[in-house]
Amino acid sequence: MPGFTQRVCDAWENREDKLVFATVGRDAKPNIVWVSCVRRLDDERLLIVNNYFHKTLENTLSGSTGSLLFIAPEREAYQLKGTLSYHTDDDIYKDMKAWLDPKFAGVGAIILTVTEIYAGAEKVV
């Protein structure tokens, strides 16, 4: 598995608040949602809070891969692609509930395990 490079870490730390999260359904139709409750767990995994996803959750549970797009300073776009897993009653979920602002539903946690990273069209990892 690739790790976040220093360049990607710096971009992540200085990103805009809203991110775009994409999944694909069994019918091959893409689904895209705005997300704001996202946390980097380590050099390979990001946690995306489920605040009442519907189609995104359905796609995740059906085995979709995912892509998370964020904007860094200078309007540089980064795309993180990888596999997805869903958590509702384990240590990942409990940890999420501990740091998540109570005004958000936090009904589950999607883990994006990063396998590819792009900065614009350039493959970084």
Secondary structure, 3 states (H helix, E strand, C coil): CCCCCHHHHHHHHCCCCCEEEEEECCCCCEEEEEECCEEECCCCEEEEEECCCCHHHHHHHCCCEEEEEEEEHHHEEEEEEEEEEEECCCHHHHHHHHHCCCCCCCCEEEEEEEEEEEECCEECC
